Amino acid sequence: MPRVRRGFKARQRRNKVLKMAKGYVGGRRKLYRTAVDSVQRALVFAYRDRKVKKREFRKLWIVRINAAVREHGLSYSRFIDGLNKSKVALDRKVLSELAISDPAGFAKVVELAKQAA
């Protein structure tokens, strides 16, 4: 069987990993084996945290909405229930932004929810 020299493709693969390891400290940046471990771990965290980010933002929006709704004498759950009953199709991100940037407009939405509940 002929000898296989893996020069180009192997170097390409190694350089790809080392490029991803830029900014790491010490051997994690320079040594291929440790760089592979570090990059692999970083990719796992990146994948996981893309999901976690969505969770965190939803929690933040809910906290903001709850704080704004309580000023109008309503709880978060009653507010969301009222919105669903009155067929208002605003998501939590928009409601949160509305509560911060336009309190008067948010008060109107709260009144709609109160009437339905």
N, C-alpha and C positions, 0 to 999 in steps of 0.2 A: 504494500500500500504506500502511496506517495506521502511525503511529509507535508504537513499543513502548517503554513506560517500565518499566524493570526495577527500580524502587525497592525494593519489599518483598522479593522473592525474592533479589535480589542482596545486599541488606543482610543478610538472614538468613544467606546463605552466607558472607559476609565475617565476620559476628559469630561464626559457628560456628568459623571458623579462628582468629580472634583470641582466642576463649575457650579454645581448645586450647593457644594459645601463652602462656597466663598463666604467670608464673614465669620466662619467658625474659628475657634482659637486653637492654636498649637497643632498637634498631629491630626486633629479632626479635619483640618483644612488641607494638610499636605500629604498625609499617608492614606493610601487608597483603602486599605482594610478598615481603618477606623472611620474614614470618611463614609464608606458604604453603610456602616452601622448607624452613624449619626444622621445621614440623609434619610435612611429608611425609617428611623424613629421619627424624624421631623415630618416626613410625609404622612405617617400614621396620625400624628397629632393634628396636622393640617386638615386631614379628611374628617377626623372626629370633631374638630373645633368649628368646621363649617356648619355642622349640624347644631352644635352648642350655641353658636352665635345667634341662630334663629330663635332658639329657646330663650336666650338672655334678652333679646330685643322684645319678644312678646311679653316677658315678665315686666320689663321696664314700661311698656305701653300700658299694661294693665294697672300698674302702680300709679302712673300719671292720671289715667282715666278715673281711677278710684278716688284719688285725692281731689280731682276737679268736681266729681259728681257729689261727693260728700258735702261740699260747700253749698250745694243746692238741696241738701236734705234727703239724699237718696243713696242707697248702697250700690256697689258695682253690679252685683248679680241682678238686682231689681232693674237697674238701668239697661243692662244687656237684654234682659227678658222683655222689657218695654220696647226696646228697639226692634227686637224680633217680631213682636206682636204687631207693631205699627209698620212693619215691612220696610224699615230703613236699612239700606244695604251699604253701610259704611264699615270698613274694617277697623281694627284696633289701632293700626298705625295712623290712619287718617283722623280717627277720633282723638288720639293723643296729641297730634299736631294741632288740631282744631282747639283743643283745650288750652294749649300753650299760646298759640298765636292769635286766636280770635275768641276770647271768652264770651262775647255777646252772641256770636253764632253758635257756640257750644251750648249756651243757656237755652237757645231755641230748640236744639236737639234734645236737651234734657226735658224740656216741657213736652215735647212729642212723646218721649218715653214715659213720662208721668201719666199722661192722658191714657195711654194704652194699658198701663199697669193698673 
